[in-house]
């Protein structure tokens, strides 16, 4: 696995936890999907191969776990969550391509 990606994921795990409390930026279902898109923006710099290597870990152990515990019992569709991450990656890459 790409060491820079590993560092990114480790930093993400520690940085996100405070933002899930009620009334914070990522609380609830809409906050979880916002988080997913923003994570996708951060992953845009990595290759698809690198992203695929951490996909299961990233989606299940980090984001989905935080999402289910912070959404106040509101279930989040895992496919919607993964789609939002993918959307963030695509949008960020398109933006980078436009400005370069």
Secondary structure as UniProt FT lines:
FT   HELIX           3..16
FT   HELIX           17..20
FT   TURN            22..23
FT   TURN            25..26
FT   HELIX           28..43
FT   TURN            44..45
FT   HELIX           48..56
FT   HELIX           57..64
FT   HELIX           65..70
FT   TURN            71..73
FT   HELIX           78..99
//
